[in-house]
Amino acid sequence: MFRNVAELVQLAESNQVKIAEIMIRQEIEVSGLSRAEVIGKMDKNLTIMEQAVERGLNGVHSHTGLTGGDAVLLQNYIKSGKALGGTILLDAVSKAVATNEVNAAMGVICATPTAGSAGVVPGTLFAVKEKLNPTREEMIEFLFTSAAFGFVVANNASISGAAGGCQAEVGSASGMAAAAIVELAGGSPKQAAEAMAITLKNMLGLVCDPVAGLVEVPCVKRNAMGASNAITAADMALAGITSRIPCDEVIHAMFLIGQSMPSSLRETAEGGLAATPTGKRLEQEIFGESKTFKLKDLVLS
Amino acid sequence: MKYRSAFDIIGPVMIGPSSSHTAGAARIGRVARTLFGRLPKKAIISLYGSFAKTYKGHGTDFAIVAGLLDFDTNDERLPKALEIANEMGLAIEFRTEDAVVDHPNTVKINLYDEANDLEMVGISIGGGTIEITELNSFPLKLSGEHPAILVVHQDRFGIISAVTNVLSAHEINIGHMEVSRLEKGEMALMVIEVDQRIEDKVIDELTNLSNVSQIIRMVV
């Protein structure tokens, strides 16, 4: 079992296989399932991701009214031809937002690695798909590559906002996506690790400060930044740029930063954006005395 | 290592909005339900740390109750769990605690009916992965991902080998095992995570061992 990114890259290089293949082989060994069963399980998760993006692109709104509809706005803007950013980048952002709008509306999503950060990996996959034209099998491999890097972060740092802030959630998701994009685009295992390192370095210190404790503001838009950060870092790594600080050390730095973050910035809705005047007002409007609905009624309609 | 599977990272498939505060919470509730063995009549749910601060926004309350109702993380009925519990005669009381705990996402669940009661503490460590850390005041470590046998017994010599002999006779492989006790010579708890399904006859044989007071089967 690989314990860090260095071992993961070394395993892939010495076996002359993709990182996805190392993750698949490990999963077969740990679970006792057959190769077909392991692939089939990930195929089902991929289908859930496709359905969530589709649902979000058709327009969805949370019942608090705080989030929803932005994925559609962005798609329309792309179609207008006025967009300044590249189409793939904005498409990734739109699809990441779509997924998290569905999540905020309590729809069905696949956590990657968490629900609050569920948009980044599928958002980037379905956007780069338009250019790289992967087979279904390669798209499944994309998820195993993401899993391999997420696995290292989860075991050496954290993928929990309550433990490590948003850097542990959207930061991890963004790094996972960057590494998987590199591998799908034909980059080496080492380049995938560089992309992960570059991405995480740009996410260090990001706090978890959800308004009213809801996974809406700023979570949905942080997935947008996570997706664009991933594509940028993947392009940098594919261009041959390397990280001066090795990936495993960046992950350890993330762990230490999470440890020193005050509790008010780790998913308690007591600091950051949650503590702004508007954040507090929204909380009061949603959960205060004058509340007009209960959370349990906020089901996706 | 806390995380062992690719599907701990890519997964679970779940109803939003939070993997730790919704899906993980539902899983903790479901383990409590499994350990209790049936639908309880009453549940007292005590929330700590981030769970206590943000449970409303994350739907942690209905998620835990959904678990007590034996719902999976992707069950569309999840957001309606509080009403469904009410219809099914499960009384629920929520408490938010200020006490500082080891992990920010901690919940203590007390379950009751006429015949039995149970106290369990669980933590949601991120991405929907959970750990059960305490059962009836015994410290333990249970992932809830593998079949397990929990043996409540008197702290006496020979009891561990008696239990493992039964498992060995039925060709059941042990993946993880630990023993804890409150005081020397008093009640103790053995937690055994196994690879195979546990048949009724195994449970019967274990129940009949001397110094064993209770066997709890954890099915996944």
Interface residues (C-beta under 8 A of the other chain):
Chain A: M1 R3 M23 I24 Q26 E27 V30 S31 G32 V38 K41 M42 K44 N45 I48 V102 N103 A104 A105 M106 G107 V108 I109 C110 A111 T112 P113 T114 A115 G116 A118 V121 L143 F144 S146 A147 A148 G150 F151 A154 N155 S158 I159 S160 G161 A162 A163 A168 M176 P210 A212 G213 L214 V215 E216 S263 R266 E267 T268 A269 E270 F287 L295 K296 D297 L298 V299
Chain B: M1 K2 Y3 R4 S5 A6 F7 D8 I9 I10 G11 P12 V13 M14 I15 G16 P17 S18 S19 S20 H21 T22 A23 G49 S50 K53 T54 Y55 K56 G57 H58 G59 D61 F62 N74 E76 L78 P79 K80 A81 L82 E83 H103 P104 N105 S124 I125 G126 G127 G128 T129 D195
